[in-house]
Amino acid sequence: MEKRILLSYPTMHGEEMCFVQEAFEKNWIAPLGFNCDLFEEEMSAYIGRGQSQRYHALSLCSGSAALHLAYKLAGVTRGDIVLCSDMTFAATVNPVSYEGGTQVYIDSERETWNMSPKALEKAFEKYPQAKVVALAHLYGTPAKMDEILDVCNHYGAVLVEDAAESLSATYKGRQTGTFGKYGVVSFNGNKIITTSGGGMLLTADKAARDKAFFWATQAREKAAWYEHEEIGYNYRMSNVVAGIGRGQLLHLEEHRAAKERIYKRYEVELKDLPITMNPYLPETKPNFWLSCMLLDEDVKVTPMEILEKLNEKNIETRPIWKPMHLQPVFKANDFIYAEEKPVGEDIFTRGLCLPSDIKMTEDEQAYVIDAIKNCF
């Protein structure tokens, strides 16, 4: 195939340009502004649907910036232990280091590939002083939130919920990003909706949201001159970028439904191969951001061999996230697992992310499926 089939990339609709054009017409292309304000309001309304509690959103330049501010709000300081998801992207855990904290990595469980509640309990037994847990919902699949929250509440720990990959996914009808004291979503270019780059901090605590806004705007005190009593950051979202986000948000449910159709098509068409798809709990509704496959243990072909063969056919795939405890930069960090062998390592060794772009046609997906079948 001449056209390369990509993993996931932006899908634009047209409404985005209307909001961007308004910013140009009003000459408000600087950080912050009416698009930022309205994007926050619209996102707050979306994630709070069906709940009595109101959520407050803060638009920022990236999901990483939102995570950094979440860890600051959670009170992470130098020397603190933070119990983190092990199988995730580095952006989930890097900001812990910004504040001088130390990551202790928690293994996955097989039912969702997310943080294992059993391993988290084991980690608290070893590190009872830990007061912050950083959980990521992998590939848009909600974690076992009831069990995770039970452990966090028992030990009095604050949950920082990285929902960067899972916007629109629900656990028992409730949006991911609203279970933790602080939640984070991402609008990076390959996410389910995008602003090209950007993110949001979500919290039910308005005072915390306002404090994060203060830090994100260089911690400038209320004075006629530039007065600073704390260290701040330039983490603001552009009014132009927020306009893109407002247009994208109108199509979020449409994107989620398209992602699910892609996943289900893979699930049906690949069912006779020695593979399984990335799993989820029956009480959850993932956003199916990326469809992933897991090779059976006795299969001779490897994920990297499949990746290379598909690449030759102009198909982009990606290895599963390499667990953080295997990353050279974190080789000195502790890792806690509850099974006989680490689950995340096994999934990394046998897993592969498949093309999941919502503009992929059925014929193009059939081409991908045939290419996968030809690997066996």
C-alpha positions in Angstrom: 0.0 0.0 0.0 1.4 3.4 -1.0 -0.4 5.3 1.7 1.2 4.7 5.2 -1.4 3.5 7.7 -0.6 5.3 10.9 -1.1 4.4 14.5 -3.1 7.4 15.5 -3.0 11.1 14.4 -5.3 14.1 14.6 -8.8 14.2 13.0 -10.0 17.7 12.4 -13.6 18.6 11.5 -13.9 22.3 10.8 -15.5 23.7 13.9 -12.0 24.1 15.4 -11.2 26.8 12.8 -14.3 28.8 13.8 -13.0 29.1 17.3 -9.5 29.8 16.2 -10.7 32.4 13.7 -12.6 34.2 16.5 -9.4 34.4 18.5 -7.7 36.0 15.5 -10.6 38.4 14.8 -10.5 39.5 18.5 -6.7 39.7 18.3 -6.5 37.4 21.3 -3.8 35.0 20.4 -1.8 35.3 23.6 -1.9 32.7 26.4 -5.2 32.5 28.3 -8.4 34.2 27.1 -12.0 33.4 26.3 -11.4 30.1 24.5 -9.4 28.9 27.5 -12.2 29.9 29.9 -14.9 28.3 27.8 -12.8 25.1 27.1 -12.5 24.7 30.9 -16.2 25.2 31.4 -17.1 22.8 28.6 -14.7 20.1 29.8 -15.9 20.5 33.4 -19.5 20.0 32.3 -18.5 17.0 30.2 -16.6 15.1 32.9 -19.2 16.0 35.6 -22.2 14.6 33.7 -24.6 12.7 36.0 -22.7 13.7 39.1 -23.8 16.0 41.9 -20.2 17.2 42.4 -18.8 20.0 40.3 -15.3 19.6 38.8 -13.0 22.5 38.0 -10.6 22.4 35.0 -7.4 24.3 34.3 -6.1 24.4 30.7 -2.4 24.1 30.4 0.3 23.8 27.8 0.7 20.0 28.2 -0.5 17.0 30.2 3.0 16.8 31.7 2.6 20.3 33.1 -0.8 19.3 34.6 0.8 16.3 36.2 3.6 18.4 37.7 1.1 20.8 39.2 -1.0 17.8 40.5 2.1 16.4 42.3 2.8 19.8 43.8 -0.8 20.1 45.0 -0.6 16.6 46.5 2.3 17.8 48.6 5.2 15.9 47.0 8.5 17.3 48.2 12.1 16.2 48.3 12.6 12.6 49.6 8.9 11.7 49.4 7.9 8.2 48.1 5.3 8.2 45.3 3.8 4.8 44.4 3.5 4.9 40.6 2.1 2.9 37.7 5.0 0.9 36.2 3.7 0.3 32.7 3.1 3.8 31.4 4.7 6.6 29.4 7.5 8.4 31.2 5.4 11.6 31.4 3.3 10.0 34.1 6.2 9.7 36.5 8.9 12.3 35.4 7.3 15.2 37.3 7.8 13.4 40.6 11.5 13.9 40.0 10.9 17.6 39.4 9.8 18.0 43.0 12.6 15.7 44.3 10.3 12.8 45.0 11.3 9.1 44.5 9.1 6.8 42.4 8.4 3.3 43.6 6.9 1.3 40.7 3.8 -0.9 41.1 3.3 -3.8 38.7 0.2 -4.3 36.5 -2.6 -6.9 36.8 -3.8 -8.9 33.8 -7.5 -7.9 33.7 -6.8 -4.3 32.6 -3.0 -4.1 32.4 -3.2 -1.3 34.9 -1.8 -0.9 38.4 -2.4 -4.0 40.5 -4.3 -3.3 43.7 -2.5 -6.3 45.3 0.9 -5.0 44.4 -0.2 -1.5 45.7 -1.2 -3.0 49.1 2.2 -4.8 49.2 4.0 -1.5 48.4 2.2 0.3 51.3 3.3 -2.5 53.6 6.9 -1.8 52.7 6.5 2.0 52.4 3.8 3.0 54.9 5.1 6.6 54.8 4.0 7.0 51.2 1.2 9.5 50.9 0.7 9.8 47.1 -0.3 7.3 44.5 0.1 8.0 40.7 -2.2 5.8 38.6 -2.4 5.8 34.8 -5.3 4.3 32.8 -3.4 2.5 30.1 -4.5 2.8 26.4 -7.9 4.2 27.5 -8.8 1.3 29.7 -10.0 2.2 33.3 -8.2 0.6 36.2 -9.8 -1.3 39.1 -10.8 1.9 40.8 -12.9 0.5 43.7 -10.0 -1.6 44.8 -7.4 1.1 44.2 -9.4 3.7 46.1 -9.9 1.2 49.0 -6.2 0.8 49.4 -5.5 4.6 49.0 -8.2 5.5 51.6 -7.0 2.8 54.0 -3.5 4.4 54.0 -4.7 8.0 53.8 -3.0 8.5 50.4 -3.8 11.1 47.8 -4.6 9.7 44.3 -3.2 11.5 41.3 -5.1 10.1 38.3 -3.4 10.2 34.9 -6.2 10.0 32.5 -4.1 11.3 29.6 -5.0 8.3 27.4 -8.5 7.7 28.8 -10.6 10.8 28.2 -14.3 9.7 27.8 -13.7 6.3 29.3 -15.9 5.4 32.3 -15.8 3.1 35.3 -19.3 2.2 36.5 -20.6 5.2 34.6 -18.2 7.7 36.0 -15.5 9.5 33.9 -11.9 8.6 34.5 -10.0 11.6 35.8 -12.6 12.2 38.5 -11.7 9.5 40.9 -8.5 11.0 42.2 -8.1 14.1 44.2 -6.4 15.4 41.1 -6.9 14.2 37.6 -5.1 14.9 34.3 -6.0 14.7 30.7 -3.9 15.2 27.6 -4.6 16.7 24.2 -1.4 15.7 22.5 -1.5 15.1 18.8 -2.3 11.4 18.9 -4.9 11.5 21.7 -8.6 10.9 21.2 -9.0 14.7 20.9 -6.2 17.1 20.4 -5.2 20.7 20.6 -1.9 19.8 18.9 -0.4 20.0 22.3 -2.0 20.7 25.7 -3.6 19.2 28.8 -5.9 19.9 31.7 -5.8 19.5 35.4 -9.2 18.3 36.9 -10.2 18.6 40.5 -13.3 19.1 42.6 -11.3 21.4 44.9 -11.6 25.0 43.5 -9.0 26.4 45.8 -6.5 23.8 44.5 -7.4 24.7 40.9 -6.8 28.4 41.7 -3.4 27.6 43.4 -2.4 25.6 40.3 -3.4 28.6 38.1 -1.2 30.8 40.3 1.8 28.5 39.8 1.1 28.1 36.1 1.2 31.9 35.6 4.7 32.3 37.1 3.4 32.6 40.7 2.9 36.4 40.2 1.5 38.0 43.3 -1.2 40.7 43.2 0.9 43.8 43.0 1.4 46.7 40.5 4.9 45.4 39.8 6.2 41.8 39.3 6.2 40.4 42.8 7.1 36.7 43.5 7.1 34.8 46.7 7.1 31.3 45.2 8.6 29.6 42.2 6.2 29.6 39.3 6.1 28.2 35.7 5.0 29.3 32.3 2.4 26.5 31.9 -0.5 28.5 30.4 -2.5 27.2 27.4 -2.7 29.5 24.3 -6.1 31.0 23.5 -5.7 29.7 19.9 -4.9 26.2 21.0 -7.9 26.2 23.3 -10.1 27.1 20.3 -8.9 23.9 18.6 -9.8 22.0 21.8 -13.3 23.4 21.9 -14.0 22.3 18.4 -12.5 18.8 19.1 -14.6 18.4 22.2 -17.8 18.6 20.1 -16.7 15.3 18.5 -15.3 13.4 21.5 -18.1 10.8 21.7 -18.0 10.4 17.9 -14.2 9.7 18.2 -14.8 7.2 21.0 -17.4 5.3 19.1 -15.1 5.1 16.0 -12.2 3.8 18.2 -14.5 1.1 19.6 -15.5 -0.1 16.1 -11.8 -0.5 15.2 -11.2 -2.5 18.4 -14.2 -4.8 17.8 -13.2 -5.4 14.2 -9.7 -6.5 15.3 -11.3 -8.6 18.0 -13.5 -10.5 15.6 -11.1 -10.8 12.7 -8.1 -11.9 14.8 -10.0 -14.3 17.0 -8.6 -17.5 15.3 -5.0 -16.4 15.8 -2.9 -17.2 18.9 -3.5 -13.7 20.3 -5.8 -11.8 22.6 -6.8 -8.1 22.6 -6.0 -5.7 25.4 -8.6 -6.6 28.1 -11.1 -4.5 30.1 -13.6 -5.0 32.9 -17.3 -5.5 32.1 -18.2 -2.6 34.4 -16.1 -0.2 32.3 -16.4 1.5 29.0 -12.9 2.2 27.6 -12.3 4.8 25.0 -10.2 2.2 23.0 -7.6 4.9 22.3 -5.2 2.2 21.0 -6.1 -1.3 20.1 -3.4 -3.7 21.3 -2.7 -7.4 20.9 -1.0 -9.9 23.1 0.7 -13.0 21.7 0.0 -16.3 23.3 3.0 -17.6 25.4 3.9 -20.5 23.1 4.0 -18.4 19.8 7.3 -18.4 18.0 7.0 -15.1 16.3 7.8 -12.0 18.3 6.1 -8.6 18.5 9.2 -7.0 17.0 9.2 -9.4 14.1 5.5 -8.5 13.4 6.3 -4.8 13.7 9.1 -5.1 11.1 6.9 -7.1 8.7 4.1 -4.7 9.0 6.4 -1.8 8.6 7.5 -3.3 5.3 3.9 -3.1 4.2 3.7 0.6 5.2 1.8 -0.1 8.4 2.9 1.7 11.6 2.7 -0.3 14.9 4.3 0.3 18.3 5.7 -1.8 21.1 3.7 -1.8 24.4 5.0 0.8 26.9 8.2 -0.4 28.3 7.8 -0.7 32.1 9.4 2.2 34.0 11.4 -0.1 36.3 13.2 -1.4 33.2 14.2 2.1 32.0 17.9 3.0 32.5 17.0 6.3 34.1 15.0 4.5 36.9 17.3 1.5 37.4 17.8 2.4 41.1 14.1 2.7 41.9 12.2 0.0 43.7 9.6 -2.2 41.9 6.8 -4.1 43.7 4.9 -7.0 42.1 2.4 -9.4 43.6 2.4 -12.3 41.2 5.0 -15.0 40.8 6.5 -13.1 37.9 6.1 -9.4 37.0 3.0 -9.0 34.8 4.0 -5.8 33.1 7.3 -7.3 31.8 5.4 -10.2 30.3 2.9 -7.9 28.6 5.7 -5.7 27.2 7.5 -8.8 25.9 4.4 -10.2 24.1 2.4 -7.1 23.2 2.0 -4.7 20.3 -0.1 -1.6 19.6 -2.0 -1.7 16.3 -3.2 1.1 14.0 -6.2 2.7 15.7 -6.7 5.9 13.7 -10.4 6.8 13.2 -9.8 7.9 9.6 -8.6 4.4 8.8 -11.1 2.8 6.4 -12.5 -0.7 6.7 -10.5 -1.7 3.6 -7.3 -0.3 5.2 -8.0 -2.1 8.4 -8.6 -5.3 6.5 -5.2 -4.8 4.9 -3.7 -4.5 8.3 -5.5 -7.6 9.5 -4.4 -9.6 6.5 -0.8 -8.5 7.1 -1.0 -9.7 10.7 -2.4 -13.0 9.7 0.4 -13.5 7.2 2.9 -13.3 10.1 1.7 -16.6 11.5 
